[in-house]
Amino acid sequence: MTADSKPTWPALAADHPLLQLHSRLPTILEQAEHSHIWGVHLSPATPPDFGTLLILQKYLRSVADDVDKAAENLTKTLKWRKEFGLDNENANTPPEDFGPDFIGLGYVTKVGKHGGGENVVTWNVYGAVQDIKKPFGDHQRFLRWRIGLMERAITHLHLSTTSTPIPDYGKGDDPHRIDQVHLYGGVSFLRMDPLIKAASKATIEIMQAHYPELLLRKFFVEVPLIMSWMFSAVSLFVSAETAKKFQVISYKQNLGRELGLGRLEDIPQDLGGTGPDLPTLEKRLEHEIPPQ
C-alpha cells in the first residue's frame, strides 16, 4: 500500500454479515449520537471504510456473526463512550494525574514475536498496592484509571491506520489484540476485600461489554494460593471463550518464556526476560512512529 492509497477489505458477498451490520450503521449512529471508537470514526458511507469494517468485524466475531446482537452491543458501547467522555479532546488523562496512589500500578509496552511483529501488553502491578483504600476506595476514580490504561494500549494497535483486515468468524485469529499481565508478587491484600471485589466486578463487566475481541491472553503471575477466590469470582463474569485465554504462572521467572515469543529484551529481567524495568520499557513507546 502506497502512502496516499487506502487499504481495501477483501471482497465480501452481498449478504455477508459485515455488510449487513454496516447497513445498520445510520440507525446505530443516530441512536448513539456518537461515532468514534478506538481512534476510528465510524462511517456509513459506501463503499465501506476499512477502519469502520475493522471495528464492525470485532463486534461480529464477539457474538459469532449475530448481526442483531452485534448492532445492539455496538450501540450500547457508543452510548457508553459518549457518557464516559472517552473520545473528548482531553480524554486521555496521564496516569500521573490520578495521583501518587496509582503511580507504578500500570504500564503499556510491546513485546516482539518470532518472525516479526509485536504484541501490545498491559501490565497491572497489584503487588505495588500498599493501601487498598487508596487506589480502590474511590470506585469511579479506579475505573477511569483502569479504562485509561486499556485505552492507551489500544492506541498502539493503530486501528485507524492499519491495513491488516480481521478474518471472518471461525476463519483465523484477530491480529489486533492485547496481552494482559497481572503481577501479584508481594500483594498485601490476601482476602476478598469488598473494595477489591467491587472494583474487579465492575472492571470485568465493562471490558466484557465494551472491549470485544481485544484480549489475546491474560497472565496471572505469582498468585498466592490464598487468592484462589479470584479465579472463582472472575469465572462468574466472563464467557467460557474468554476464560480459555487465562493462564496462571506460579513463578515469575517463567513469564519470559510464555510471553516473550522471541524478544526477551522486551521483558524485565526479574520476569524471565533480559530487558530493563517496566517504566523504561514503557518509555520506548513514547517515541513510537505509527505505521503509515
C-alpha positions as CSV (number, residue, x, y, z in Angstrom):
1,M,0.0,0.0,0.0
2,T,1.4,3.4,-1.0
3,A,1.5,6.4,1.3
4,D,-1.5,8.0,-0.5
5,S,-3.6,4.9,-1.1
6,K,-6.2,3.5,1.2
7,P,-6.3,-0.1,2.5
8,T,-9.0,-2.3,1.0
9,W,-11.0,-5.1,2.7
10,P,-11.2,-8.5,1.0
11,A,-14.2,-8.9,-1.3
12,L,-17.5,-9.6,0.5
13,A,-20.6,-11.3,-0.7
14,A,-23.7,-9.1,-0.8
15,D,-25.3,-10.9,2.1
16,H,-22.1,-11.0,4.2
17,P,-22.8,-10.3,8.0
18,L,-20.3,-7.4,7.8
19,L,-22.2,-5.7,5.1
20,Q,-25.5,-6.4,6.9
21,L,-24.1,-4.7,10.0
22,H,-22.7,-1.8,8.0
23,S,-26.1,-1.2,6.5
24,R,-27.4,-0.6,10.1
25,L,-24.8,2.0,10.9
26,P,-27.0,5.0,10.1
27,T,-29.5,3.8,12.7
28,I,-26.8,2.8,15.2
29,L,-25.1,6.2,15.0
30,E,-28.3,8.1,15.2
31,Q,-29.4,6.2,18.4
32,A,-25.9,6.5,20.0
33,E,-25.3,10.1,18.9
34,H,-21.6,9.2,18.8
35,S,-19.4,7.8,16.1
36,H,-15.9,7.5,17.5
37,I,-14.3,4.4,19.0
38,W,-10.6,3.4,19.5
39,G,-9.4,6.2,17.2
40,V,-11.7,5.2,14.4
41,H,-14.6,7.4,13.0
42,L,-17.4,5.0,12.1
43,S,-18.7,5.9,8.7
44,P,-21.9,4.7,7.0
45,A,-20.6,5.8,3.6
46,T,-20.4,3.3,0.7
47,P,-18.1,1.7,-0.2
48,P,-17.4,1.0,3.5
49,D,-14.3,2.5,5.1
50,F,-11.6,0.0,6.1
51,G,-11.4,1.2,9.6
52,T,-15.2,1.0,10.0
53,L,-15.2,-2.6,8.8
54,L,-12.4,-3.4,11.2
55,I,-14.5,-2.3,14.2
56,L,-17.7,-3.9,13.0
57,Q,-15.8,-7.2,12.5
58,K,-14.7,-7.2,16.1
59,Y,-18.3,-6.8,17.2
60,L,-19.5,-9.6,14.9
61,R,-16.8,-12.0,15.9
62,S,-17.6,-11.5,19.6
63,V,-21.1,-12.8,19.0
64,A,-20.5,-15.4,16.4
65,D,-21.8,-13.3,13.5
66,D,-25.1,-12.5,15.2
67,V,-25.9,-9.2,13.3
68,D,-28.7,-8.2,15.7
69,K,-26.6,-8.7,18.8
70,A,-23.6,-7.0,17.3
71,A,-25.7,-3.9,16.4
72,E,-27.2,-3.9,19.9
73,N,-23.8,-4.2,21.6
74,L,-22.1,-1.5,19.4
75,T,-25.0,0.9,20.1
76,K,-24.5,0.4,23.8
77,T,-20.8,0.9,23.6
78,L,-21.0,4.1,21.6
79,K,-23.6,5.5,24.1
80,W,-21.3,4.5,27.0
81,R,-18.2,6.1,25.4
82,K,-20.1,9.3,24.9
83,E,-21.4,9.3,28.5
84,F,-17.9,8.5,29.8
85,G,-16.3,11.1,27.7
86,L,-13.7,8.7,26.3
87,D,-13.4,10.4,22.9
88,N,-13.3,14.0,24.1
89,E,-10.3,16.1,23.1
90,N,-8.7,15.8,26.5
91,A,-10.0,12.3,27.3
92,N,-6.6,10.6,27.8
93,T,-5.7,11.6,31.3
94,P,-2.0,11.0,32.0
95,P,-1.5,8.3,34.7
96,E,0.3,10.7,37.0
97,D,-2.8,12.9,37.0
98,F,-4.6,10.2,39.1
99,G,-2.2,11.0,41.9
100,P,0.6,9.1,43.7
101,D,-1.7,6.2,44.6
102,F,-1.7,5.0,41.0
103,I,2.0,5.5,40.2
104,G,3.6,2.2,39.3
105,L,0.4,0.2,39.1
106,G,0.0,0.1,35.4
107,Y,2.2,0.1,32.2
108,V,1.9,-0.4,28.5
109,T,4.7,-2.0,26.5
110,K,5.3,-4.1,23.4
111,V,6.9,-7.5,23.1
112,G,8.4,-8.8,19.9
113,K,7.3,-12.0,18.3
114,H,9.1,-14.8,16.4
115,G,9.0,-14.0,12.7
116,G,8.5,-10.2,13.2
117,G,5.7,-8.1,14.6
118,E,4.9,-7.1,18.2
119,N,2.2,-7.7,20.8
120,V,0.9,-4.8,22.8
121,V,0.9,-5.7,26.5
122,T,-0.7,-4.1,29.6
123,W,0.8,-4.7,33.0
124,N,-1.2,-4.4,36.2
125,V,1.3,-4.4,39.1
126,Y,-1.0,-5.2,42.0
127,G,2.0,-6.0,44.2
128,A,2.7,-2.3,44.3
129,V,-0.5,-1.6,46.2
130,Q,0.4,-0.6,49.7
131,D,-3.0,0.6,51.0
132,I,-6.2,-0.9,49.4
133,K,-8.3,2.1,50.2
134,K,-6.1,4.5,48.2
135,P,-6.5,3.0,44.6
136,F,-9.7,1.0,45.2
137,G,-11.5,3.3,47.7
138,D,-12.8,5.7,45.0
139,H,-14.7,3.4,42.7
140,Q,-15.1,5.7,39.8
141,R,-11.5,7.0,40.0
142,F,-10.2,3.5,39.9
143,L,-12.4,2.6,36.9
144,R,-11.2,5.7,35.0
145,W,-7.6,4.8,35.6
146,R,-8.1,1.2,34.6
147,I,-10.1,2.1,31.4
148,G,-7.5,4.7,30.7
149,L,-4.8,2.0,30.8
150,M,-6.7,0.0,28.3
151,E,-7.4,2.9,26.0
152,R,-3.7,3.8,26.0
153,A,-2.8,0.3,25.0
154,I,-5.4,0.3,22.2
155,T,-3.8,3.4,20.6
156,H,-0.7,1.3,20.0
157,L,-2.8,-1.2,17.9
158,H,-3.1,1.7,15.3
159,L,-6.6,0.6,14.3
160,S,-7.2,3.8,12.4
161,T,-4.2,3.3,10.1
162,T,-3.7,-0.5,9.9
163,S,-4.1,-2.3,6.5
164,T,-4.4,-5.7,8.1
165,P,-8.0,-7.0,8.0
166,I,-9.6,-9.3,10.5
167,P,-10.7,-12.7,9.3
168,D,-14.3,-13.8,9.4
169,Y,-15.6,-15.6,12.5
170,G,-14.1,-19.1,12.7
171,K,-11.6,-18.5,9.9
172,G,-8.5,-17.2,11.6
173,D,-7.2,-15.2,14.5
174,D,-7.8,-11.5,15.0
175,P,-4.3,-9.9,14.8
176,H,-5.4,-6.7,16.6
177,R,-5.5,-7.8,20.3
178,I,-3.7,-7.2,23.5
179,D,-1.9,-9.3,26.1
180,Q,-2.6,-8.5,29.7
181,V,-0.3,-9.4,32.6
182,H,-1.4,-9.2,36.2
183,L,1.5,-9.3,38.7
184,Y,0.6,-10.4,42.2
185,G,4.1,-10.8,43.7
186,G,4.2,-9.1,47.1
187,V,0.5,-8.4,47.3
188,S,-0.7,-7.2,50.7
189,F,-4.4,-8.0,50.2
190,L,-4.8,-11.7,50.7
191,R,-8.6,-11.9,51.1
192,M,-11.7,-10.9,49.2
193,D,-11.8,-7.4,50.3
194,P,-15.2,-5.7,49.4
195,L,-13.4,-2.8,47.7
196,I,-11.4,-5.2,45.5
197,K,-14.4,-7.3,44.8
198,A,-16.4,-4.3,43.6
199,A,-13.6,-2.9,41.5
200,S,-12.9,-6.3,39.9
201,K,-16.5,-7.0,39.1
202,A,-17.1,-3.5,37.6
203,T,-13.9,-3.7,35.5
204,I,-14.7,-7.2,34.2
205,E,-18.2,-6.1,33.2
206,I,-17.0,-3.1,31.4
207,M,-14.3,-5.0,29.5
208,Q,-16.8,-7.7,28.5
209,A,-19.4,-5.2,27.4
210,H,-17.3,-2.6,25.6
211,Y,-14.0,-4.0,24.6
212,P,-14.9,-7.1,22.5
213,E,-12.2,-9.1,20.7
214,L,-9.4,-7.1,22.3
215,L,-7.9,-9.7,24.7
216,L,-5.3,-12.1,23.3
217,R,-4.1,-13.7,26.5
218,K,-4.2,-12.9,30.2
219,F,-1.4,-14.0,32.5
220,F,-1.8,-14.1,36.3
221,V,1.7,-14.2,37.8
222,E,2.7,-15.2,41.3
223,V,-0.8,-15.6,42.5
224,P,-0.9,-16.7,46.2
225,L,-2.8,-19.9,46.9
226,I,-4.9,-18.0,49.4
227,M,-6.2,-15.8,46.5
228,S,-7.8,-18.7,44.6
229,W,-11.1,-17.0,45.2
230,M,-10.1,-14.5,42.5
231,F,-10.4,-17.1,39.7
232,S,-13.8,-18.3,41.1
233,A,-15.0,-14.8,41.1
234,V,-13.7,-14.0,37.6
235,S,-15.3,-17.1,36.1
236,L,-18.7,-15.8,37.2
237,F,-18.4,-12.8,34.9
238,V,-16.6,-13.9,31.8
239,S,-17.5,-16.1,28.9
240,A,-16.0,-19.6,28.6
241,E,-14.2,-18.4,25.5
242,T,-12.5,-15.6,27.5
243,A,-11.7,-17.9,30.4
244,K,-9.7,-20.1,27.9
245,K,-7.3,-17.2,27.5
246,F,-6.3,-17.1,31.1
247,Q,-3.0,-18.6,32.2
248,V,-1.7,-18.8,35.8
249,I,2.1,-18.7,36.2
250,S,3.3,-19.6,39.7
251,Y,6.9,-18.4,39.2
252,K,7.5,-15.0,37.7
253,Q,10.7,-16.1,36.0
254,N,8.6,-18.3,33.7
255,L,6.7,-15.4,32.3
256,G,9.5,-14.5,29.8
257,R,9.2,-17.9,28.2
258,E,5.4,-17.8,28.0
259,L,5.1,-14.1,26.9
260,G,8.4,-13.5,25.1
261,L,7.6,-15.0,21.8
262,G,11.2,-14.3,20.7
263,R,12.4,-10.9,22.1
264,L,13.3,-11.4,25.7
265,E,14.8,-8.0,25.7
266,D,11.3,-6.6,25.8
267,I,10.6,-8.2,29.2
268,P,12.2,-7.2,32.5
269,Q,15.0,-9.5,33.8
270,D,13.1,-10.3,37.1
271,L,10.2,-11.6,35.0
272,G,12.3,-14.0,32.9
273,G,13.5,-11.6,30.2
274,T,16.7,-9.8,29.5
275,G,15.3,-6.2,29.4
276,P,15.1,-3.2,31.7
277,D,12.3,-2.4,34.1
278,L,8.7,-1.7,33.1
279,P,9.0,2.1,33.3
280,T,11.9,2.1,30.9
281,L,10.2,-0.3,28.5
282,E,7.1,1.9,28.5
283,K,9.1,5.0,27.6
284,R,10.1,3.3,24.4
285,L,6.5,3.7,23.2
286,E,6.6,7.5,23.6
287,H,8.9,7.7,20.6
288,E,7.0,5.2,18.5
289,I,6.1,6.3,15.0
290,P,2.7,5.0,13.9
291,P,2.7,3.0,10.7
292,Q,1.5,4.8,7.6
